[in-house]
Structures are given as C-alpha cells and as structure tokens.
Amino acid sequence: MSLTDAFSTSPALAKEMSDQALITGVFAFEAALAQAQALEGVIPSAAAQAITQAVSQIQVTPEDVAAEAARAGALTMPLVKLLIGAVRGRDAPAAVYVHFGATSQDAMDTALVLQLDKAIALIDANIARVANAAARLAQTHRNTIMLGRTLLQPATPISFGQKAAQWLLAACEDRTRLRDAARDALRIQFGGASGNLGSLGEKGEAVSTRLASLLPLRFGAPANGAVAPWHTRRGNLLNLSAAFTIATIGASKMARDISLMAQWEVGELAEPSEEGRGVSSAMPHKQNPVRCMTTISAGLRAPGLLATLMSGAIQEHERALGGWQAEWSTLPELVKIAGGAIVNMADTLEGLVVDPARMRANFDQLRGLPLAEIAALALAPAMGRDAAHALVAQASRGVLVNQTTLADELARDPVAGAHFTTADLSVALDPQQALGASSTFIDAALAAWRNQTATFKMEK
C-alpha cells in the first residue's frame, strides 16, 4: 500500500483494486476465453489447455509491463504479448489462439468487472456492519434526550436513537442501491474489434454466453444469455460509480455528525480509543477524531472523481479516445476511498462512546428554550396561535435576561397562568413528551433493517 492508500482505504480493498489484481483479472479473462472457445469448437481443446496452463504459471508485476503499456496506449497489450510467449514455449501452434477474436478493451473491462465484484463484496459486508451498529444504537438510545440541531443551532429535542435510526436507514438504502447498480453493471465485456464479434462468425453469441458462465459474478448479472458489449455504453458503470459516491457521502454525513458531537465543549460522543490513533504531535492532551476525518476527506473527494467519470462517458463511435482511459485510475480510486470511508464508520459506530448524561446536560443548559415551540402550540387552542407565539417569545426573552427557565417565566406570567395549570406546564415542558413519532420512526427503521438483512441472506 502507498502512504495515501494507508490513509484512505483498507488493505483488503487496496489489494482488490490494485494494478496486480487487474493483471490477474486480464489473465483470468484470457484463460476463460480460450476455454469458452474450445467448448464451442472455435479453437482446439489442446490450445485452450495450453493457454490455461500458461496463465496458471505466468508471473507478471506491474513494473514488468508499465513502460511498454505506456508506449502501446493499452494496458493489456504487453500482457497478451507475454502470454503468447509463455504459450509458445509450451505449445507453439497454440500461441495463435491467445486473445482470439478479442480486443484489448474486452480483457481490461472484464478484469475491472472481476475486481469490482470482489470489492463490492467487501464494501457490502462493511455497510452491513454500519447498519448493524446503527441499529443497536437506535434501539438502545430511543429515549436518550438530546438537542436537535438545525443550521448548527439548538432546535427542538430529539432522541439520540432517532439520529442513529437516520444513519441506519441511510446505510440500508446505500446497501440496496449498490447491489442494484452492481447487478446491472457487472457484466463481462466481449465484442471484438468493433463490437460485433465479426471474427467469430456465427459462433460469437455462443462463445459470449459460455464466457459469461465461466466467469461467474456474485453481484453481477447472471450468465443466462449472450452479453452485448458495452465498450462505449458506460451508463451502468456510471450508475455503479454514483452508488459508490452516495455511499461515501452517507458515511461522511455520519462522520460529520459524530465529529461535531465529539468536540470537547459538546462532549456527547467520542470515537473508540486506540493506542496511537489520533494523537497530536504538539498537544499531548488531544484525541483527534481521525476516523471521522478520513471519512469526511473521502466524501469531499468522491464527487470530483464521479464528475471525471461522467465527463469521460461521452465516448466516440465504437472505441473511446481519452474518455475510457480516464476511468483507469479514477474508478479504482473512487472504489478504494468509498470502501475506506465505510470501514472507518463501521469501526467507529461499533465502538462509539455515547454520553447520555452530557447530552441531557447540554439540553438542560438551555433552560427549557428548545421547548418554546411545544409550549406555544399547547397555548394556541386557548388564546390563538399568534398570541401564544408572542407570549412564549416574550417568556423566552425573559429566560435570557433573568437567567431563569422557561418554566419559571411561564409560571409567573398571568396570561399563561390563566390557561396553563402546573400540571399542564409540566407536560408541555417535558422533553420526553416532545419526541412525537420518534419511536415509531425508529421501529420502522429497525424493521427495514431486519427485512433487508433477511432478504440478502436468502440471496446468497
């Protein structure tokens, strides 16, 4: 892993989206292509066997082919050249059948699809971890009172469980979106020079179908027919890229919430502690929320990477000049940072330190003001909405001037006293009574999570 990969992604994802994994995928395509063609009678079985054996033993690193790939303008061409040489050493006549009827983009796009299928398996599992942790928080803290905050200012009370339920729903939606997009996008690429498999004659469709069956995908489309090439039709790949981006932004929203609530003067949440993580080089007392920091960094980068992919999708005729090539480094980077953001949030939520007492103290510090709307609504039926709003607004100003509470100000107001008994006042200013449908929404989020978990288990 590079230093930036170590910062922004997980070792497993860095491996799956690496140049070495791309090379492995190219050779897997070449072996499966030869086998499919042999099974359909296009090439001799002995040639397919020689190609498959060569693939199983060939050893190539990115450094071995980088210079030649740059000269050729196609990353796969030196790999095919090396494979031809390896096959020729085993069975000279078989060498002519390497890459038979295919084009470089067939090999590279199929290799990418194989990489993405494995990467999505990792990301999907970590989104599930995020959802599971958020579900536990939602259930545990359904009645934990805290300040709602709008425009970064105190609003009406919510429960921390309500906030966690929103995180839970976002994770469930991201997981479904990613799987749905993968089902459309993860398809083999096999079209030959101009996308019609002309060199294979009447065998093209059968070889395409067979090739798809030999390269099964966990998240991609099932191999139930010939797969039309998508050389310059990149819409499904863009949709998948958008799903990665949205999932990154979803994780970043959680990270933003947590980091704001983890500020020392707020103190409601904290990232799980770990020796050496988040330390400051200058200030020994600091524990920086570095998981949140890394996740937010990914959320800031992902939209720009998606924009590059979108721009590059305006491709010419049957093979792109520049647009396809712009994907080569952009899409793997997007996948890596998406996965890194999600695994960071999974680790964070699983060990999140929650301080309900501090949440309540921060709420109580406002001396009842977040309940001003509730008090005004309670008075409105008796004295009219505008008059009730004006009365509570005046009482709220009294809280600030007199350093009292909203309950004190309303209790001493003769107009409010005429309409509010002490019991009425106690109910109106009880934050637990102000949670509205919060518990219902939490239950709905938990039900959606349980249903998704059961459905995805059945699909395996």
C-alpha angles and dihedrals in degrees: 000000000000120000091257092048089052088054099044111030146025124268091242094054093043087056096048093048096041128118088248091057089050090054090050089051093050091053091046088055092049093050093046091046092054092047092048092050092048091050090052093046096249096120132018117274090233090058091052090049092051092049092048092049092048091051091051092056106032115113117201131159127196089249090059094062106022098100095045092045089055091051093047094045090224123088095210101052097081089045091055089046091053091047091051089053092049092049093046089057090057104035116000096198091052093060092078089065096058110116088000112185093352133113129218093256091056090059096042098045092047090049089051091051090052089051093048093050091058093041092052090052088058094044093046091053091051094047086054088054090051091050094047092050093046090050091055091049092048093051096042095047103036089123099033104121119221139152118278108221127208124179085000091295131109113276133169121319123276132172121253085233088063091055091047090049089057089053088049094052091048091053092048091049092047091051093051092044093051094048093047092049091047091053090060100037105042102082129130118257117228121147108122125220100335102012101264103087087236093162090063096052114196091353096068098093094046093049091048092052092045092048091054090051091053093052103050117188125209095209102020132087116296116256096249100133146352112315113225111226118254100196095144098011099091101159097111091048089051090051089053090047089052089052090054089049095048091048089051091051090048091054090045092054089056090048091050092051093047095046092051092049090046094060108121095242090052098037099174098125138020135189115248109273122242131175110269096001117127097000121154122232091217108026116054094191095062127103104185119204093238097163089058090044093054092046094050089048089057091048090054093050102042099072091054092051090049090050090055091052091048092050092047092054093077091094131176125245114301100340129028126237106212101338096081092041090054088065095059098085099015100062096046089050091051091050092048096050092043090054092044092052092050096047089049091054092046090054091045098049093044091058100026114149109222123193108195092175091058091047090054092043091053089050094047091048088074089061097227099314095123086064095056092104091051091050092049092050090050092053096042099083091057102040108015130266099269094046092047091049092050093048094050091044089055091047089050091054088050090056090057095043098042098033089232132125130267088246090056093049095048092045092056095045109099094209093050089044090056091060103027125065118200088257091051090051092049092053095044092052098043106108091206088064090053097062093091113180093353094116092047091052091048090052090049091051091049091049091051090050093049091048093049092047092052093045095050091047089055092050093059 
